[in-house]
Amino acid sequence: MTIFLFGVSNVGKTTTGELLSRKLEYDFYDLDEEVKKFYNTTLEDFVNTGSLEERDWKRGRVIDMVMRKKGNKVFSITPIAYPEHFNRYLACEDVLAIELQDSSEHIFDRPVFSDENDHVYKDDDYKNAHRDYYIREIKKDIWAYTPSFLRVKNKFYMDGDSPERVMERIVAEYGLK
């Protein structure tokens, strides 16, 4: 079985996916990490190279490679503007696709930053000083990517819950063991 986790940036796909994969004893894949490995690049360099369509085509190629891997997996998918790169998998019997959703305010509470070398760091002072800007950007992302997730039938509202609680709720709601 493959469990896809979709959603906008910083909604919690990776953290929830890692927890879910541990709970279910599935392999875990994060599209951003797989892209970095396959193309031998940083995320910063990747998102600043080529057009959005070209980057999504490259992401689609990596999705195909991960989907060819045997075994059960949880796969956290970066927001993709061109859903044709994943839509064909949504109808597969052994795929559970879930879009993680939350309010822009709850998503704002989660962000961490990464530098040009993809080192993650937290800067709450900076984030809070620019709160209005980030809330607007999160709302834009929600608006922009909603059409991409139209074929993802399972919409899971996180309601600001912790990643652990979200994982537990997903396991219960979808009868996962």
CNS distance restraints for C-alpha pairs under 8 A (distance, minus, plus):
assign (resid   1 and name CA) (resid  71 and name CA) 7.24 0.50 0.50
assign (resid   1 and name CA) (resid  72 and name CA) 4.75 0.50 0.50
assign (resid   1 and name CA) (resid  73 and name CA) 6.46 0.50 0.50
assign (resid   1 and name CA) (resid  94 and name CA) 4.71 0.50 0.50
assign (resid   1 and name CA) (resid  95 and name CA) 5.78 0.50 0.50
assign (resid   1 and name CA) (resid  96 and name CA) 7.61 0.50 0.50
assign (resid   2 and name CA) (resid  72 and name CA) 5.69 0.50 0.50
assign (resid   2 and name CA) (resid  73 and name CA) 4.86 0.50 0.50
assign (resid   2 and name CA) (resid  74 and name CA) 5.76 0.50 0.50
assign (resid   2 and name CA) (resid  75 and name CA) 7.10 0.50 0.50
assign (resid   2 and name CA) (resid  94 and name CA) 6.25 0.50 0.50
assign (resid   2 and name CA) (resid  95 and name CA) 4.80 0.50 0.50
assign (resid   2 and name CA) (resid  96 and name CA) 6.27 0.50 0.50
assign (resid   3 and name CA) (resid  73 and name CA) 6.28 0.50 0.50
assign (resid   3 and name CA) (resid  74 and name CA) 4.65 0.50 0.50
assign (resid   3 and name CA) (resid  75 and name CA) 6.07 0.50 0.50
assign (resid   3 and name CA) (resid  95 and name CA) 5.82 0.50 0.50
assign (resid   3 and name CA) (resid  96 and name CA) 4.75 0.50 0.50
assign (resid   3 and name CA) (resid  97 and name CA) 5.76 0.50 0.50
assign (resid   3 and name CA) (resid  98 and name CA) 7.49 0.50 0.50
assign (resid   4 and name CA) (resid  74 and name CA) 5.98 0.50 0.50
assign (resid   4 and name CA) (resid  75 and name CA) 4.86 0.50 0.50
assign (resid   4 and name CA) (resid  76 and name CA) 5.95 0.50 0.50
assign (resid   4 and name CA) (resid  77 and name CA) 6.85 0.50 0.50
assign (resid   4 and name CA) (resid  95 and name CA) 7.29 0.50 0.50
assign (resid   4 and name CA) (resid  96 and name CA) 6.20 0.50 0.50
assign (resid   4 and name CA) (resid  97 and name CA) 4.59 0.50 0.50
assign (resid   4 and name CA) (resid  98 and name CA) 6.06 0.50 0.50
assign (resid   5 and name CA) (resid  13 and name CA) 5.88 0.50 0.50
assign (resid   5 and name CA) (resid  17 and name CA) 7.03 0.50 0.50
assign (resid   5 and name CA) (resid  74 and name CA) 7.43 0.50 0.50
assign (resid   5 and name CA) (resid  75 and name CA) 6.15 0.50 0.50
assign (resid   5 and name CA) (resid  76 and name CA) 4.78 0.50 0.50
assign (resid   5 and name CA) (resid  77 and name CA) 5.98 0.50 0.50
assign (resid   5 and name CA) (resid  97 and name CA) 6.22 0.50 0.50
assign (resid   5 and name CA) (resid  98 and name CA) 5.16 0.50 0.50
assign (resid   5 and name CA) (resid  99 and name CA) 5.88 0.50 0.50
assign (resid   5 and name CA) (resid 100 and name CA) 6.73 0.50 0.50
assign (resid   6 and name CA) (resid  13 and name CA) 6.74 0.50 0.50
assign (resid   6 and name CA) (resid  76 and name CA) 6.43 0.50 0.50
assign (resid   6 and name CA) (resid  77 and name CA) 5.32 0.50 0.50
assign (resid   6 and name CA) (resid  78 and name CA) 7.02 0.50 0.50
assign (resid   6 and name CA) (resid  79 and name CA) 6.99 0.50 0.50
assign (resid   6 and name CA) (resid  97 and name CA) 7.44 0.50 0.50
assign (resid   6 and name CA) (resid  98 and name CA) 6.06 0.50 0.50
assign (resid   6 and name CA) (resid  99 and name CA) 4.48 0.50 0.50
assign (resid   6 and name CA) (resid 100 and name CA) 6.01 0.50 0.50
assign (resid   6 and name CA) (resid 149 and name CA) 7.61 0.50 0.50
assign (resid   7 and name CA) (resid  11 and name CA) 6.32 0.50 0.50
assign (resid   7 and name CA) (resid  13 and name CA) 6.83 0.50 0.50
assign (resid   7 and name CA) (resid  77 and name CA) 7.59 0.50 0.50
assign (resid   7 and name CA) (resid  78 and name CA) 7.43 0.50 0.50
assign (resid   7 and name CA) (resid  79 and name CA) 6.30 0.50 0.50
assign (resid   7 and name CA) (resid  99 and name CA) 5.30 0.50 0.50
assign (resid   7 and name CA) (resid 100 and name CA) 5.11 0.50 0.50
assign (resid   7 and name CA) (resid 101 and name CA) 6.40 0.50 0.50
assign (resid   7 and name CA) (resid 149 and name CA) 7.98 0.50 0.50
assign (resid   8 and name CA) (resid  78 and name CA) 7.51 0.50 0.50
assign (resid   8 and name CA) (resid  79 and name CA) 5.67 0.50 0.50
assign (resid   8 and name CA) (resid 101 and name CA) 7.89 0.50 0.50
assign (resid   8 and name CA) (resid 138 and name CA) 7.98 0.50 0.50
assign (resid   8 and name CA) (resid 141 and name CA) 6.34 0.50 0.50
assign (resid   8 and name CA) (resid 142 and name CA) 6.30 0.50 0.50
assign (resid   8 and name CA) (resid 145 and name CA) 7.00 0.50 0.50
assign (resid   9 and name CA) (resid  78 and name CA) 7.21 0.50 0.50
assign (resid   9 and name CA) (resid  79 and name CA) 6.79 0.50 0.50
assign (resid   9 and name CA) (resid 138 and name CA) 7.97 0.50 0.50
assign (resid   9 and name CA) (resid 141 and name CA) 7.71 0.50 0.50
assign (resid  10 and name CA) (resid 107 and name CA) 6.19 0.50 0.50
assign (resid  10 and name CA) (resid 108 and name CA) 7.88 0.50 0.50
assign (resid  10 and name CA) (resid 110 and name CA) 6.33 0.50 0.50
assign (resid  10 and name CA) (resid 111 and name CA) 5.66 0.50 0.50
assign (resid  11 and name CA) (resid 100 and name CA) 6.85 0.50 0.50
assign (resid  11 and name CA) (resid 101 and name CA) 6.90 0.50 0.50
assign (resid  11 and name CA) (resid 102 and name CA) 6.86 0.50 0.50
assign (resid  11 and name CA) (resid 107 and name CA) 5.39 0.50 0.50
assign (resid  11 and name CA) (resid 110 and name CA) 7.33 0.50 0.50
assign (resid  12 and name CA) (resid  16 and name CA) 5.83 0.50 0.50
assign (resid  12 and name CA) (resid 100 and name CA) 7.69 0.50 0.50
assign (resid  12 and name CA) (resid 110 and name CA) 7.63 0.50 0.50
assign (resid  12 and name CA) (resid 163 and name CA) 7.07 0.50 0.50
assign (resid  13 and name CA) (resid  17 and name CA) 5.70 0.50 0.50
assign (resid  13 and name CA) (resid  76 and name CA) 5.58 0.50 0.50
assign (resid  13 and name CA) (resid  77 and name CA) 7.53 0.50 0.50
assign (resid  13 and name CA) (resid 100 and name CA) 7.12 0.50 0.50
assign (resid  14 and name CA) (resid  18 and name CA) 6.03 0.50 0.50
assign (resid  14 and name CA) (resid  30 and name CA) 6.46 0.50 0.50
assign (resid  14 and name CA) (resid  76 and name CA) 5.76 0.50 0.50
assign (resid  15 and name CA) (resid  19 and name CA) 6.33 0.50 0.50
assign (resid  15 and name CA) (resid 163 and name CA) 6.48 0.50 0.50
assign (resid  16 and name CA) (resid  20 and name CA) 6.02 0.50 0.50
assign (resid  16 and name CA) (resid 163 and name CA) 5.29 0.50 0.50
assign (resid  16 and name CA) (resid 164 and name CA) 7.16 0.50 0.50
assign (resid  16 and name CA) (resid 166 and name CA) 6.96 0.50 0.50
assign (resid  16 and name CA) (resid 167 and name CA) 5.86 0.50 0.50
assign (resid  17 and name CA) (resid  21 and name CA) 5.97 0.50 0.50
assign (resid  17 and name CA) (resid  28 and name CA) 6.95 0.50 0.50
assign (resid  17 and name CA) (resid  74 and name CA) 6.06 0.50 0.50
assign (resid  17 and name CA) (resid  75 and name CA) 6.99 0.50 0.50
assign (resid  17 and name CA) (resid  76 and name CA) 6.22 0.50 0.50
assign (resid  17 and name CA) (resid 167 and name CA) 7.92 0.50 0.50
assign (resid  18 and name CA) (resid  22 and name CA) 6.27 0.50 0.50
assign (resid  18 and name CA) (resid  28 and name CA) 6.21 0.50 0.50
assign (resid  18 and name CA) (resid  74 and name CA) 7.81 0.50 0.50
assign (resid  19 and name CA) (resid  23 and name CA) 6.20 0.50 0.50
assign (resid  19 and name CA) (resid 163 and name CA) 7.68 0.50 0.50
assign (resid  19 and name CA) (resid 164 and name CA) 6.96 0.50 0.50
assign (resid  19 and name CA) (resid 167 and name CA) 6.55 0.50 0.50
assign (resid  20 and name CA) (resid  24 and name CA) 6.10 0.50 0.50
assign (resid  20 and name CA) (resid  74 and name CA) 7.37 0.50 0.50
assign (resid  20 and name CA) (resid 167 and name CA) 5.69 0.50 0.50
assign (resid  20 and name CA) (resid 171 and name CA) 7.85 0.50 0.50
assign (resid  21 and name CA) (resid  25 and name CA) 5.47 0.50 0.50
assign (resid  21 and name CA) (resid  26 and name CA) 4.64 0.50 0.50
assign (resid  21 and name CA) (resid  27 and name CA) 6.04 0.50 0.50
assign (resid  21 and name CA) (resid  28 and name CA) 5.75 0.50 0.50
assign (resid  21 and name CA) (resid  73 and name CA) 7.03 0.50 0.50
assign (resid  21 and name CA) (resid  74 and name CA) 5.80 0.50 0.50
assign (resid  22 and name CA) (resid  26 and name CA) 6.51 0.50 0.50
assign (resid  24 and name CA) (resid 176 and name CA) 7.64 0.50 0.50
assign (resid  24 and name CA) (resid 177 and name CA) 6.17 0.50 0.50
assign (resid  26 and name CA) (resid  71 and name CA) 7.61 0.50 0.50
assign (resid  26 and name CA) (resid  72 and name CA) 5.15 0.50 0.50
assign (resid  26 and name CA) (resid  73 and name CA) 4.88 0.50 0.50
assign (resid  26 and name CA) (resid  74 and name CA) 6.48 0.50 0.50
assign (resid  27 and name CA) (resid  71 and name CA) 7.46 0.50 0.50
assign (resid  27 and name CA) (resid  72 and name CA) 6.23 0.50 0.50
assign (resid  27 and name CA) (resid  73 and name CA) 4.51 0.50 0.50
assign (resid  27 and name CA) (resid  74 and name CA) 6.24 0.50 0.50
assign (resid  28 and name CA) (resid  73 and name CA) 5.61 0.50 0.50
assign (resid  28 and name CA) (resid  74 and name CA) 4.93 0.50 0.50
assign (resid  28 and name CA) (resid  75 and name CA) 5.99 0.50 0.50
assign (resid  28 and name CA) (resid  76 and name CA) 7.98 0.50 0.50
assign (resid  29 and name CA) (resid  33 and name CA) 7.61 0.50 0.50
assign (resid  29 and name CA) (resid  34 and name CA) 7.07 0.50 0.50
assign (resid  29 and name CA) (resid  66 and name CA) 7.78 0.50 0.50
assign (resid  29 and name CA) (resid  73 and name CA) 7.27 0.50 0.50
assign (resid  29 and name CA) (resid  74 and name CA) 6.29 0.50 0.50
assign (resid  29 and name CA) (resid  75 and name CA) 4.77 0.50 0.50
assign (resid  29 and name CA) (resid  76 and name CA) 6.26 0.50 0.50
assign (resid  30 and name CA) (resid  34 and name CA) 6.18 0.50 0.50
assign (resid  30 and name CA) (resid  75 and name CA) 5.79 0.50 0.50
assign (resid  30 and name CA) (resid  76 and name CA) 4.72 0.50 0.50
assign (resid  30 and name CA) (resid  77 and name CA) 6.47 0.50 0.50
assign (resid  30 and name CA) (resid  78 and name CA) 7.90 0.50 0.50
assign (resid  31 and name CA) (resid  35 and name CA) 5.99 0.50 0.50
assign (resid  31 and name CA) (resid  59 and name CA) 7.38 0.50 0.50
assign (resid  31 and name CA) (resid  62 and name CA) 7.52 0.50 0.50
assign (resid  31 and name CA) (resid  63 and name CA) 7.23 0.50 0.50
assign (resid  31 and name CA) (resid  75 and name CA) 7.20 0.50 0.50
assign (resid  31 and name CA) (resid  76 and name CA) 6.05 0.50 0.50
assign (resid  31 and name CA) (resid  77 and name CA) 5.28 0.50 0.50
assign (resid  31 and name CA) (resid  78 and name CA) 5.94 0.50 0.50
assign (resid  32 and name CA) (resid  36 and name CA) 6.23 0.50 0.50
assign (resid  32 and name CA) (resid  43 and name CA) 7.01 0.50 0.50
assign (resid  32 and name CA) (resid  77 and name CA) 7.74 0.50 0.50
assign (resid  32 and name CA) (resid  78 and name CA) 6.45 0.50 0.50
assign (resid  33 and name CA) (resid  37 and name CA) 6.27 0.50 0.50
assign (resid  34 and name CA) (resid  38 and name CA) 6.01 0.50 0.50
assign (resid  34 and name CA) (resid  62 and name CA) 6.91 0.50 0.50
assign (resid  35 and name CA) (resid  39 and name CA) 5.88 0.50 0.50
assign (resid  35 and name CA) (resid  40 and name CA) 7.84 0.50 0.50
assign (resid  35 and name CA) (resid  41 and name CA) 7.91 0.50 0.50
assign (resid  35 and name CA) (resid  58 and name CA) 7.95 0.50 0.50
assign (resid  35 and name CA) (resid  59 and name CA) 6.58 0.50 0.50
assign (resid  35 and name CA) (resid  62 and name CA) 6.44 0.50 0.50
assign (resid  36 and name CA) (resid  40 and name CA) 5.41 0.50 0.50
assign (resid  36 and name CA) (resid  41 and name CA) 5.00 0.50 0.50
assign (resid  36 and name CA) (resid  42 and name CA) 5.67 0.50 0.50
assign (resid  36 and name CA) (resid  43 and name CA) 6.25 0.50 0.50
assign (resid  36 and name CA) (resid  46 and name CA) 7.81 0.50 0.50
assign (resid  37 and name CA) (resid  41 and name CA) 6.99 0.50 0.50
assign (resid  38 and name CA) (resid  62 and name CA) 7.51 0.50 0.50
assign (resid  41 and name CA) (resid  45 and name CA) 6.41 0.50 0.50
assign (resid  41 and name CA) (resid  46 and name CA) 6.41 0.50 0.50
assign (resid  42 and name CA) (resid  46 and name CA) 6.16 0.50 0.50
assign (resid  42 and name CA) (resid 116 and name CA) 7.40 0.50 0.50
assign (resid  42 and name CA) (resid 117 and name CA) 6.18 0.50 0.50
assign (resid  42 and name CA) (resid 118 and name CA) 6.31 0.50 0.50
assign (resid  43 and name CA) (resid  47 and name CA) 6.13 0.50 0.50
assign (resid  43 and name CA) (resid 116 and name CA) 7.92 0.50 0.50
assign (resid  43 and name CA) (resid 117 and name CA) 7.96 0.50 0.50
assign (resid  43 and name CA) (resid 118 and name CA) 6.54 0.50 0.50
assign (resid  44 and name CA) (resid  48 and name CA) 6.45 0.50 0.50
assign (resid  44 and name CA) (resid 115 and name CA) 7.90 0.50 0.50
assign (resid  44 and name CA) (resid 116 and name CA) 5.54 0.50 0.50
assign (resid  44 and name CA) (resid 117 and name CA) 7.29 0.50 0.50
assign (resid  44 and name CA) (resid 118 and name CA) 7.08 0.50 0.50
assign (resid  45 and name CA) (resid  49 and name CA) 6.32 0.50 0.50
assign (resid  45 and name CA) (resid 116 and name CA) 7.74 0.50 0.50
assign (resid  46 and name CA) (resid  55 and name CA) 7.60 0.50 0.50
assign (resid  47 and name CA) (resid  55 and name CA) 7.31 0.50 0.50
assign (resid  49 and name CA) (resid  55 and name CA) 7.64 0.50 0.50
assign (resid  50 and name CA) (resid  54 and name CA) 5.98 0.50 0.50
assign (resid  50 and name CA) (resid  55 and name CA) 6.61 0.50 0.50
assign (resid  51 and name CA) (resid  55 and name CA) 6.26 0.50 0.50
assign (resid  52 and name CA) (resid  56 and name CA) 6.08 0.50 0.50
assign (resid  52 and name CA) (resid  81 and name CA) 7.68 0.50 0.50
assign (resid  53 and name CA) (resid  57 and name CA) 6.13 0.50 0.50
assign (resid  53 and name CA) (resid  81 and name CA) 7.77 0.50 0.50
assign (resid  53 and name CA) (resid  82 and name CA) 7.05 0.50 0.50
assign (resid  54 and name CA) (resid  58 and name CA) 6.31 0.50 0.50
assign (resid  55 and name CA) (resid  59 and name CA) 6.16 0.50 0.50
assign (resid  56 and name CA) (resid  60 and name CA) 5.99 0.50 0.50
assign (resid  56 and name CA) (resid  80 and name CA) 6.17 0.50 0.50
assign (resid  56 and name CA) (resid  81 and name CA) 7.13 0.50 0.50
assign (resid  56 and name CA) (resid  82 and name CA) 6.45 0.50 0.50
assign (resid  56 and name CA) (resid  85 and name CA) 7.37 0.50 0.50
assign (resid  57 and name CA) (resid  61 and name CA) 6.36 0.50 0.50
assign (resid  57 and name CA) (resid  85 and name CA) 6.97 0.50 0.50
assign (resid  58 and name CA) (resid  62 and name CA) 6.51 0.50 0.50
assign (resid  59 and name CA) (resid  63 and name CA) 6.17 0.50 0.50
assign (resid  59 and name CA) (resid  85 and name CA) 7.71 0.50 0.50
assign (resid  60 and name CA) (resid  64 and name CA) 6.22 0.50 0.50
assign (resid  60 and name CA) (resid  85 and name CA) 4.66 0.50 0.50
assign (resid  60 and name CA) (resid  86 and name CA) 6.84 0.50 0.50
assign (resid  61 and name CA) (resid  65 and name CA) 6.42 0.50 0.50
assign (resid  61 and name CA) (resid  85 and name CA) 7.90 0.50 0.50
assign (resid  62 and name CA) (resid  66 and name CA) 6.24 0.50 0.50
assign (resid  63 and name CA) (resid  67 and name CA) 6.07 0.50 0.50
assign (resid  63 and name CA) (resid  85 and name CA) 7.69 0.50 0.50
assign (resid  63 and name CA) (resid  86 and name CA) 7.34 0.50 0.50
assign (resid  64 and name CA) (resid  68 and name CA) 6.34 0.50 0.50
assign (resid  65 and name CA) (resid  69 and name CA) 6.94 0.50 0.50
assign (resid  79 and name CA) (resid 145 and name CA) 6.85 0.50 0.50
assign (resid  80 and name CA) (resid 145 and name CA) 7.41 0.50 0.50
assign (resid  80 and name CA) (resid 148 and name CA) 6.86 0.50 0.50
assign (resid  81 and name CA) (resid 145 and name CA) 6.45 0.50 0.50
assign (resid  81 and name CA) (resid 148 and name CA) 5.85 0.50 0.50
assign (resid  82 and name CA) (resid 148 and name CA) 6.67 0.50 0.50
assign (resid  83 and name CA) (resid  87 and name CA) 5.74 0.50 0.50
assign (resid  83 and name CA) (resid 148 and name CA) 5.33 0.50 0.50
assign (resid  83 and name CA) (resid 149 and name CA) 7.39 0.50 0.50
assign (resid  84 and name CA) (resid  88 and name CA) 6.99 0.50 0.50
assign (resid  86 and name CA) (resid  90 and name CA) 7.14 0.50 0.50
assign (resid  87 and name CA) (resid  91 and name CA) 7.70 0.50 0.50
assign (resid  87 and name CA) (resid 151 and name CA) 7.08 0.50 0.50
assign (resid  88 and name CA) (resid  92 and name CA) 7.72 0.50 0.50
assign (resid  89 and name CA) (resid  95 and name CA) 7.07 0.50 0.50
assign (resid  90 and name CA) (resid  95 and name CA) 6.39 0.50 0.50
assign (resid  90 and name CA) (resid  96 and name CA) 7.51 0.50 0.50
assign (resid  90 and name CA) (resid  97 and name CA) 6.51 0.50 0.50
assign (resid  90 and name CA) (resid 151 and name CA) 7.45 0.50 0.50
assign (resid  90 and name CA) (resid 152 and name CA) 7.04 0.50 0.50
assign (resid  91 and name CA) (resid  95 and name CA) 7.38 0.50 0.50
assign (resid  97 and name CA) (resid 152 and name CA) 5.98 0.50 0.50
assign (resid  97 and name CA) (resid 153 and name CA) 7.28 0.50 0.50
assign (resid  97 and name CA) (resid 154 and name CA) 6.42 0.50 0.50
assign (resid  98 and name CA) (resid 152 and name CA) 6.42 0.50 0.50
assign (resid  98 and name CA) (resid 153 and name CA) 7.21 0.50 0.50
assign (resid  98 and name CA) (resid 154 and name CA) 4.82 0.50 0.50
assign (resid  98 and name CA) (resid 155 and name CA) 5.89 0.50 0.50
assign (resid  98 and name CA) (resid 156 and name CA) 6.61 0.50 0.50
assign (resid  99 and name CA) (resid 149 and name CA) 7.20 0.50 0.50
assign (resid  99 and name CA) (resid 152 and name CA) 6.50 0.50 0.50
assign (resid  99 and name CA) (resid 153 and name CA) 7.96 0.50 0.50
assign (resid  99 and name CA) (resid 154 and name CA) 6.18 0.50 0.50
assign (resid  99 and name CA) (resid 155 and name CA) 4.93 0.50 0.50
assign (resid  99 and name CA) (resid 156 and name CA) 5.94 0.50 0.50
assign (resid 100 and name CA) (resid 155 and name CA) 6.36 0.50 0.50
assign (resid 100 and name CA) (resid 156 and name CA) 5.02 0.50 0.50
assign (resid 100 and name CA) (resid 157 and name CA) 6.18 0.50 0.50
assign (resid 100 and name CA) (resid 158 and name CA) 6.69 0.50 0.50
assign (resid 101 and name CA) (resid 155 and name CA) 6.89 0.50 0.50
assign (resid 101 and name CA) (resid 156 and name CA) 5.82 0.50 0.50
assign (resid 101 and name CA) (resid 157 and name CA) 4.72 0.50 0.50
assign (resid 101 and name CA) (resid 158 and name CA) 5.96 0.50 0.50
assign (resid 102 and name CA) (resid 106 and name CA) 6.32 0.50 0.50
assign (resid 102 and name CA) (resid 107 and name CA) 6.44 0.50 0.50
assign (resid 102 and name CA) (resid 157 and name CA) 5.56 0.50 0.50
assign (resid 102 and name CA) (resid 158 and name CA) 5.39 0.50 0.50
assign (resid 102 and name CA) (resid 159 and name CA) 5.83 0.50 0.50
assign (resid 102 and name CA) (resid 160 and name CA) 6.71 0.50 0.50
assign (resid 103 and name CA) (resid 107 and name CA) 6.24 0.50 0.50
assign (resid 103 and name CA) (resid 159 and name CA) 7.37 0.50 0.50
assign (resid 103 and name CA) (resid 160 and name CA) 7.74 0.50 0.50
assign (resid 104 and name CA) (resid 108 and name CA) 6.01 0.50 0.50
assign (resid 104 and name CA) (resid 135 and name CA) 5.96 0.50 0.50
assign (resid 104 and name CA) (resid 138 and name CA) 5.77 0.50 0.50
assign (resid 104 and name CA) (resid 139 and name CA) 6.02 0.50 0.50
assign (resid 105 and name CA) (resid 109 and name CA) 6.61 0.50 0.50
assign (resid 105 and name CA) (resid 135 and name CA) 6.67 0.50 0.50
assign (resid 106 and name CA) (resid 110 and name CA) 7.09 0.50 0.50
assign (resid 106 and name CA) (resid 159 and name CA) 7.52 0.50 0.50
assign (resid 106 and name CA) (resid 160 and name CA) 5.20 0.50 0.50
assign (resid 107 and name CA) (resid 111 and name CA) 7.11 0.50 0.50
assign (resid 107 and name CA) (resid 138 and name CA) 7.54 0.50 0.50
assign (resid 107 and name CA) (resid 160 and name CA) 7.70 0.50 0.50
assign (resid 108 and name CA) (resid 131 and name CA) 7.81 0.50 0.50
assign (resid 108 and name CA) (resid 134 and name CA) 6.90 0.50 0.50
assign (resid 108 and name CA) (resid 135 and name CA) 6.43 0.50 0.50
assign (resid 108 and name CA) (resid 138 and name CA) 7.49 0.50 0.50
assign (resid 111 and name CA) (resid 122 and name CA) 7.83 0.50 0.50
assign (resid 112 and name CA) (resid 120 and name CA) 6.68 0.50 0.50
assign (resid 112 and name CA) (resid 121 and name CA) 5.97 0.50 0.50
assign (resid 112 and name CA) (resid 122 and name CA) 4.95 0.50 0.50
assign (resid 112 and name CA) (resid 123 and name CA) 7.17 0.50 0.50
assign (resid 113 and name CA) (resid 120 and name CA) 5.62 0.50 0.50
assign (resid 113 and name CA) (resid 121 and name CA) 5.36 0.50 0.50
assign (resid 113 and name CA) (resid 122 and name CA) 5.97 0.50 0.50
assign (resid 113 and name CA) (resid 123 and name CA) 7.35 0.50 0.50
assign (resid 114 and name CA) (resid 118 and name CA) 5.08 0.50 0.50
assign (resid 114 and name CA) (resid 119 and name CA) 5.14 0.50 0.50
assign (resid 114 and name CA) (resid 120 and name CA) 4.25 0.50 0.50
assign (resid 114 and name CA) (resid 121 and name CA) 5.90 0.50 0.50
assign (resid 115 and name CA) (resid 119 and name CA) 5.51 0.50 0.50
assign (resid 115 and name CA) (resid 120 and name CA) 6.75 0.50 0.50
assign (resid 115 and name CA) (resid 121 and name CA) 7.85 0.50 0.50
assign (resid 123 and name CA) (resid 127 and name CA) 6.18 0.50 0.50
assign (resid 124 and name CA) (resid 128 and name CA) 5.81 0.50 0.50
assign (resid 125 and name CA) (resid 129 and name CA) 6.08 0.50 0.50
assign (resid 126 and name CA) (resid 130 and name CA) 6.38 0.50 0.50
assign (resid 127 and name CA) (resid 131 and name CA) 5.98 0.50 0.50
assign (resid 127 and name CA) (resid 134 and name CA) 7.69 0.50 0.50
assign (resid 130 and name CA) (resid 134 and name CA) 6.39 0.50 0.50
assign (resid 131 and name CA) (resid 135 and name CA) 6.10 0.50 0.50
assign (resid 132 and name CA) (resid 136 and name CA) 6.21 0.50 0.50
assign (resid 133 and name CA) (resid 137 and name CA) 6.26 0.50 0.50
assign (resid 134 and name CA) (resid 138 and name CA) 6.05 0.50 0.50
assign (resid 135 and name CA) (resid 139 and name CA) 6.18 0.50 0.50
assign (resid 136 and name CA) (resid 140 and name CA) 6.20 0.50 0.50
assign (resid 137 and name CA) (resid 141 and name CA) 6.24 0.50 0.50
assign (resid 138 and name CA) (resid 142 and name CA) 6.23 0.50 0.50
assign (resid 139 and name CA) (resid 143 and name CA) 6.18 0.50 0.50
assign (resid 140 and name CA) (resid 144 and name CA) 5.91 0.50 0.50
assign (resid 141 and name CA) (resid 145 and name CA) 5.92 0.50 0.50
assign (resid 142 and name CA) (resid 146 and name CA) 5.94 0.50 0.50
assign (resid 145 and name CA) (resid 149 and name CA) 6.71 0.50 0.50
assign (resid 146 and name CA) (resid 150 and name CA) 6.62 0.50 0.50
assign (resid 156 and name CA) (resid 170 and name CA) 7.96 0.50 0.50
assign (resid 158 and name CA) (resid 166 and name CA) 6.20 0.50 0.50
assign (resid 161 and name CA) (resid 165 and name CA) 5.94 0.50 0.50
assign (resid 161 and name CA) (resid 166 and name CA) 6.01 0.50 0.50
assign (resid 162 and name CA) (resid 166 and name CA) 6.15 0.50 0.50
assign (resid 163 and name CA) (resid 167 and name CA) 6.07 0.50 0.50
assign (resid 164 and name CA) (resid 168 and name CA) 6.30 0.50 0.50
assign (resid 165 and name CA) (resid 169 and name CA) 6.11 0.50 0.50
assign (resid 166 and name CA) (resid 170 and name CA) 6.13 0.50 0.50
assign (resid 167 and name CA) (resid 171 and name CA) 6.23 0.50 0.50
assign (resid 168 and name CA) (resid 172 and name CA) 6.27 0.50 0.50
assign (resid 169 and name CA) (resid 173 and name CA) 5.87 0.50 0.50
assign (resid 170 and name CA) (resid 174 and name CA) 5.93 0.50 0.50
assign (resid 170 and name CA) (resid 176 and name CA) 7.80 0.50 0.50
assign (resid 171 and name CA) (resid 175 and name CA) 5.72 0.50 0.50
assign (resid 171 and name CA) (resid 176 and name CA) 4.78 0.50 0.50
assign (resid 171 and name CA) (resid 177 and name CA) 7.05 0.50 0.50
assign (resid 172 and name CA) (resid 176 and name CA) 6.64 0.50 0.50
